[in-house]
Amino acid sequence: MTDTLSPQEDWYAANLPLRKQVIADVGANAGRLSEFFWRAGGGSSTVVSIEPLAENIALLRARMPAEAAGRWRIERCAVSNRSGSVRLHAGLTRGSGWNSVVHPSGTRRTRAQTLAALVPDVTVVKLDIEGHEHEVLEEALPRLPAVLAWAIELHQRPDRSLQGVLGLLMAHGYRVFAAIQEPQRLGVWVSHEISATLDWSDVPPSGTRADGQPIRTLHVLALRHPPAR
């Protein structure tokens, strides 16, 4: 990993508890954030990288230093709201490696497990699974009350409201902060506390789907403590 952190990593470093934690990187992809979590913890934390695609597992293993043995492990599976299996659409995305999304018509079938079953002692969760985070949160939040922080990339879906997922996080005792970029400091993410009244129409689109519908995502931190200043 280079010494230069991305805006997302800077934001995590400033706001997440990363030392002496059990950190689950759900949707680990090629492992850049897993490596960031390991290094940010200075070897004091346990990191669990959860990733369903074999193409990314090899890249993850290549990132693991020898001294991480026993404290950084890889689970090859998808995280869902039930154990068993799920279908995935998978493809190579320019600039970001192999990505996957849970979908009933997916051409790949892979093992699925609940987060509580995989990492029952988890205290920090990074969750980026292309829209399936809604099902995971609905199942995991009541089962994992010891989690101090969730770092989530929320994806707009027609069958889930933004108010619903924000309200769910708040009902479980979290304050929720969104990442915004300050115009005066390009490339710097800062935290803005949000309420459960926020609607997807308030979030600027990041692109357009093939069917013409806008693509909207929101990076949020759900914290049991105020963000670092």
C-alpha angles and dihedrals in degrees: 000000000000121000090242112090123212118240088257092052091047089052092050093047091053097046113024129078101239105162121085092002138126103237124193116199100199110194092018095177109182092347107251093133092042088056090046091052091049094050094041089055091053090225092302096105135066114235123200115191112201115194132149102201121089090207089064097039091069090051091048092052091051090058096054113101119218092248091060092069110129093011101063118046137172126225114196103210144083122263114231142150092271140029121253122062141317135196121244138198106215133183146153111264119202110254098001107062125230118351131184139194130197110244133154091234095049117136095220124067117203140173114273129198137172118257092238090056093048099042110010093169096049116143102175125037129191107194122189112148105141100257102328089096090092093066092042094052093047090055101035105043096071091042098049107048092153094068108118097191141015120199105195137177101209118204125202114247128178093229098050127056123219089228089056097056094040090049090050092054092047092047088059092056103267131133109218126219129184126210114244129177117232112228090220092054110042114203094020121116119208130184122253118184111231135196132226090255092074111119130202088244087067091059116083113237118249094205146326130273124230089261091055096255117135120253113227129181132169127200109215139175118209106199138182089205135043115273117261116267 
